[in-house]
Amino acid sequence: MDGPKKMITPEQAYARMSRICAQKEYAPYDIRQKLLRMELPADAVETLLSRLKKEKYLDEKRYAESYIHDKLHFNKWGKRKIELHLSQKKIPPAVIRDAFARFPDSLLTDSLQTLLEKKRKSVTGHSAYERNGKLIRYALGRGFSMDEIIRCLKKIDIDFFPDETQ
């Protein structure tokens, strides 16, 4: 028993989007999706997006930097996973590169060592090889590169790779 759908005007849509963009950072892609769900014409959607960008409610660079900061500090993600998620939000690769340039490399890999040390306590396996494999898969899933993972595992425990020392 749905009633008739309320038609929303572009001005009402702008008011809603400017209000939510003032509260938190959004990717232009997310706002475009919201506007399309309001069943606005495509030209009105593009006009509203350009207006929001012009008035600084939307900014891809600011969004990317905020996203990277939050995922590094709160979710402890690696660079690769963050890049993937930003590209899914249709953020251009150049903007992603510039945003990552503002963060030192040490900050991008600092969380890996603590993650691996913590995970290592709960990983079970019949051999060191099996446990290492599980740790590596865990870290890859978090978005860290294989080089970073191996370097960090060696730093944690020299005898962690028993076959290499012989």
C-alpha positions in Angstrom: 0.0 0.0 0.0 2.6 2.5 -1.1 1.3 6.0 -1.7 2.3 8.0 -4.7 6.1 8.8 -4.8 7.0 12.3 -3.8 8.7 14.2 -6.5 11.8 16.0 -5.4 12.9 19.2 -7.0 16.6 19.8 -7.8 16.6 22.6 -5.3 15.4 20.3 -2.5 18.0 17.7 -3.6 20.7 20.3 -3.4 19.6 21.3 0.1 19.8 17.6 1.2 23.1 16.9 -0.4 24.7 20.1 0.9 23.6 19.3 4.4 24.9 15.7 4.3 28.2 16.9 2.7 28.7 19.5 5.4 28.5 16.7 8.0 31.0 14.3 6.5 33.2 13.7 3.5 31.6 12.0 0.5 33.0 10.9 -2.8 31.3 12.5 -5.8 30.3 9.0 -6.9 28.3 8.4 -3.7 26.5 11.7 -4.1 25.8 10.9 -7.7 24.2 7.6 -6.7 22.1 9.3 -4.0 20.8 11.8 -6.6 20.1 9.1 -9.1 18.0 7.2 -6.5 16.0 10.4 -6.1 15.0 9.9 -9.8 16.4 13.2 -10.9 17.2 13.7 -14.6 20.8 13.1 -15.5 21.5 16.7 -16.5 20.1 17.9 -13.2 22.4 15.4 -11.4 25.5 16.7 -13.2 24.4 20.3 -12.5 24.0 19.6 -8.8 27.3 17.8 -8.6 29.2 20.7 -10.3 27.5 23.2 -8.0 28.4 21.1 -4.9 32.0 21.0 -6.1 32.1 24.7 -6.9 30.8 25.5 -3.4 33.4 23.1 -1.9 31.0 20.7 -0.5 32.6 18.0 -2.6 36.3 17.6 -3.2 37.9 14.4 -4.4 41.3 15.2 -3.0 40.0 16.1 0.4 37.9 12.9 0.4 40.8 10.7 -0.6 43.1 12.2 2.1 40.4 11.7 4.7 39.6 8.2 3.6 43.3 7.2 3.7 43.8 8.7 7.1 40.8 6.9 8.6 41.6 3.5 7.0 45.3 3.7 8.2 44.5 4.7 11.7 41.2 2.9 12.5 41.0 -0.1 10.2 44.8 -0.7 9.9 44.6 -1.3 6.1 47.5 -1.4 3.8 48.0 0.8 0.8 46.8 -1.7 -1.8 43.4 -2.2 -0.2 42.9 1.6 0.3 43.8 2.2 -3.4 41.3 -0.5 -4.5 38.4 1.0 -2.4 39.2 4.5 -3.6 39.2 3.4 -7.2 35.8 1.7 -6.6 34.5 5.1 -5.6 35.7 6.4 -9.0 38.5 8.6 -7.6 41.1 9.2 -10.4 44.5 7.4 -9.9 46.3 10.8 -10.0 44.3 12.1 -7.1 44.9 8.8 -5.1 48.7 9.1 -5.8 48.7 12.8 -4.7 46.8 11.9 -1.5 49.2 9.1 -0.6 52.1 11.4 -1.1 51.0 13.4 1.9 51.5 10.4 4.1 55.0 9.1 5.0 55.9 5.6 4.0 56.6 4.7 7.6 53.0 5.5 8.5 51.7 3.2 5.7 53.6 0.2 7.1 53.8 0.9 10.9 50.6 -0.9 11.7 51.7 -4.1 9.9 54.1 -5.2 12.6 51.6 -4.8 15.4 48.9 -6.6 13.4 51.2 -9.5 12.6 52.5 -9.8 16.2 48.9 -9.8 17.5 47.7 -12.3 14.9 50.7 -14.6 15.4 49.4 -15.4 18.9 46.1 -16.8 17.6 47.4 -18.6 14.5 47.6 -22.3 14.7 49.3 -24.8 12.4 51.3 -28.0 12.3 54.5 -26.3 11.1 56.1 -22.8 10.9 55.5 -22.9 7.2 51.8 -23.3 7.7 51.6 -20.6 10.3 53.6 -18.2 8.1 51.3 -18.9 5.2 48.3 -18.0 7.3 50.0 -14.8 8.5 50.9 -13.8 5.0 47.4 -14.4 3.7 46.0 -12.3 6.6 48.3 -9.4 5.8 47.7 -9.6 2.0 43.9 -9.4 2.8 44.6 -6.3 4.8 46.2 -4.7 1.7 49.9 -4.9 2.4 52.4 -5.9 -0.3 54.4 -9.2 -0.1 57.7 -7.4 0.3 56.4 -5.4 3.3 55.0 -8.6 4.8 58.2 -10.6 4.4 60.4 -7.7 5.7 58.1 -7.4 8.7 58.0 -11.1 9.5 61.8 -11.2 9.4 61.9 -8.2 11.8 59.6 -9.9 14.2 61.5 -13.1 14.6 64.8 -14.1 12.8 64.0 -17.8 13.2 60.5 -17.3 11.8 61.7 -18.6 8.4 63.6 -21.8 9.5 64.6 -22.9 6.0 66.4 -19.7 5.1 69.0 -19.8 7.9 70.4 -23.2 6.8 
